[in-house]
Amino acid sequence: VCVTMPTWTEVGQLLGAACILYTLAERGSQDARAAAKAKKRKAFGHDPETGEADIGGARTVECADALEWLKGSPDGLPPNCVVITSMPDFSEFQAENWPLDRWKDWFRGAAEELMRQAQPGTLVFFYQTDIFHEGEHISKFLLVHEGVSRSDCVLRGHKVVHFGATDNKRTTTASNFTHLSIYEKCPVLPMEKACTVPDLLKRGDQFWKRGMGVHAIRKVLSWIREERPGVTTVVDPFCGLGTSLAVANMLGFDAIGVDHSGRLVRKAKTVTVAGMRLAAQKGRAEEDRA
């Protein structure tokens, strides 16, 4: 049998053809991956700032009084959850002519009830901004701590969420920072290391007047995802527009929210970080044109 060896020219041609086929296959694979990403982003929304898709954990939002909802749960809050919430400000009760002391008592009681309904080992994050009323500086961190101290819990950390410039003279009574306090219900195990969430956090985008900062909540939940892999659900009993729920879904958590306002509940059921950001950009553009 006579076997003819290919010439170097023919070998080069074969290698060239193989390279072309490989390039086409790789390009097709890249196109397929890009199409899959585009489909995912279309389905769940896409955050233009972080490049992340809202990957669509399950979400349940109920219209109810938060304390009645908490007390009405026979087994308390669900297991494998983390709570992130911002309890209502005094200004939200002034329409009902509540005196300040009554609101303070309610605030302490709400914090206490929330901790009582948490399962052992559950982390609860309170996101609260101080207020001034008739010359009095009212520390919401202090009110939260007085309330939760009535239940079996420990303080795991106290962070500061900052917004605005530093070192500037204050010109208003409004605070430029928010307390982010972290409590654990009946710790099952001692915390072997400190919470690595930064002590000073940027707030990031805030999409409504009393809303939480997206960047700050994203940092907290990213830490939860790394340090508490068993956590599957984020609960916010005072969810408002649903910023915490949207960030939770974006990071792959299921989310449960409660609010007494039917209008806010309707929005909280479908809101996404990408949608809020685009709406804010549209609003700023309209203001610029005005």
N, C-alpha and C positions, 0 to 999 in steps of 0.2 A: 504494500500500500504506500502510495506516494503522498506525503503530507506537505502542503505548501505553507510555509510560515508567512504570516502577514508582514508586510513591509512596515517600517517605522511610520510612514505616512498614514497607512491604514490604521495602525494602532492609535495614532494621534486623533484620527477621525472618530474612532470608536469611543475614545475617552471624552472627546468633545461632545459627542452625542449623549453619552451618559451624564455628563455634567449638565447639559441642557435639560434632560429629563428630570434630574434631581432638583434643579432650580424650579422647574414648573410645578413639581410635586410639592416642594416646600412653600412656594408662593400660594398654591391652592390650599395648603394647610393653614397658612397665615390668614388667608381670606376667610376660611371657614371659622377660625377662632375669632376674627374681627366681627364676622356676621353674628356669631353667638353672643359676643359681648354687646353688640348693638341691639340685638333682640332683648337681652337681659335689661339693658338700660331703658329701652322703650317700655318694657313691662313694669319696671319698678321705679323708674326715675333715675337721674344721674346727677350727682353733685359736681358741678363744674369746678369747685374749689379744691376738693380732695381727690377727684377722679374716681370716687367710689360709687358703685351702684347701690341703690336701696334694695337690698337683696331679699326683702319681703318676708320677714318672720310674721307669724300670725298676730293679729291685733284685735282686741276686744275693748270697746269703750261703752260704759254705761252712764246713763243720766240718773244720778241719785245723789243724796246727801252722803258725803264721804264717811261720816261717823256712823250713820245708820247702816251703810254698806259694810263697814268693818265689823260692827256688832252683829250684823245679820249673817255673817259667815260662820257656820258652826265649828269649822275646823281652823278658823283664822286664815291668815294669808297663805297662799300656796307654798309648798316646799320648793326648794331649788329656785328661789326668787331673790331679787335684790330690790329694795325700795329706793326710788329717787323722787323727791317731791319738794314742792315749795308751797307752804301753807298760806292761806289768804291773808292779805294785809288788812290793817285796821280800816283803810279807806273803803274797802269793799263792804263794810258793815255800817258805814255812816248813813247810808240811805234808810236803814232800819233804826237809826237813832240810838245805836248802842253806845254806852259810855265806854271810855278807854279801859277801865278796870274790868268790865265784863268781857271785852274782847281778849284781854290778857289771860283771864281765867279760861276762856274757851280755847285759846291758843295752847296753853299748857296742857289742858285736858286732851286736846286733839293729838299732841305729840305723845302723851302717855298712852292713849288708846291705840295708836299706831304701833308702838313698841309692844304693847300687850298682845296684839293680834299676830305679831311676827312669830315665825317658828324659831326654835333654838338654832343659833348659828347664822341667822339672817342678818345681813348688813343693811342699815337704813341710813341714807344720805339726806340731810336736810339742807336745802339751798335757800337761804334767807337773807334779805337785805335790811339793815337797820333803818329806822325812821325817826323823825323828829316830830313832836306834837306839843304845841304850846310851850316851847322852850325846853322840853324834856327829850333827851336822847334815849330811845328805847332799843335796847339790844335784843334782837330776836334770837340770837344764839343763847343768851341767858334764859329767855323764856322757854326755848326748846329744852335746854339742859335741866331747868327746874321741873319740866313736865316728865321727861324720860327718866329722871332720877327716881321717880316713884315706882318704876318697873325694874325688872332684873336685866340690866344691860351695862355695858361698859363703853366709854368713849374711846374709839380707835384712832381718831385723828381729827384735826381741825385745820382746814385749808382756807385760803383767801382767794376769791375770784375777783380780779381787779378790772376796772374799765375806766378809761380816761387817762390823763397824763399823771406822772408822779412828780412830787416835789413842788407842785404848783399850789399857790394859796387858794383856799376854798372860797368860793364866791356865793355858794348857795348852801342850804341846809341838807340837800340831797347827798346821800352817801355815794362814794365812788368805788365801793367794794361790796362783796357779798360773802357771808359766812357759808362755808361748806363743811358741815360737821358730820362725822361718821360714827355711828353707834352700832354695836353688835348685841343682839339679843342672846342672853344666856350662853355665852361662848362655850362651845363644845370642846375646843382645843385652844391653848394659848397661841396667840399670833407670834410666829417665830421671827418675823421681821416686820419692820415698820411699813406702813402703807407707802408705796413708792409714787403715788400721785403727787405731782409737784406741790410744794407748799404755797406757791404763788402762781395762780393760773390766769391766763387771759380769758375773758368772757367769750369773745368771739361774737358771731352774729346773734342778735336778739330780734326775733321777728314780731314780737308784740310787747306792749309796755311792761307787762309783768312776767314775761317769758324768761326761761332759763337761757343761758348762753350755749350755743351749739358746741363750740370748741371745748368748753369746760366739761360738759356732759360726755362728750366723745372721749375725753381723756379718762374720765372716771370709768366708763364702760369698757374702754380698751384695757384698763388695769384689771377690771373684773374678769374679762375674758381670759386674761393670762393667769391670774392668781386664783380664780375660783371657777375652774372649768366645768364644775357641776351645775353652775347657775344657768338656767335656760330662759328665765322670764324676768322682765322689768315691770314693776308695779308702781303706778303713780296715782294715789287716791285723790289728788287735787290737780288733775292733768291740764286744765285750761285748754289752750289751743292744741296741745299735744306735742310740744317740742321734744320732751323726753321720750315719748313713744316713737316718734319718727327717727330719732338718733338710735334708739334701741333696735328698731327694725333694720336700719342701715348696717348695723354691726352684727346682724344675724340672730338677735334675741327675739323671742315672743314678747308681746307687750299687753298690759292690762291697764286701762285708765278709767277714772271716775271723775265726773264733774256735775255740779248741780245745774249748770247752764245748758239748756238744750241746743242753743245756737253754737256754743263752743264744742259740744259733743259731736255735732254733725260734722264740724270741720276736723276735729281730732281723729275721726274714724278713717280719714283718707289722706291727711296731710303727710308730705314727705319733705325732707331737708331740701332736696333739689327744687321742689315746687315752691317752698317758702322763699328760697333764695331768688328764684326767678321772679316771683311776685314782688319781692322787695326791690329788685333791679328795675322792674317795670314801673313801680311807684316812684322811684328816684328819677327815672327818665321822664315821667310825666310831670314831676315837679320842676325839672330843668326846663321843660318846654313851656311851662306856665309863665 
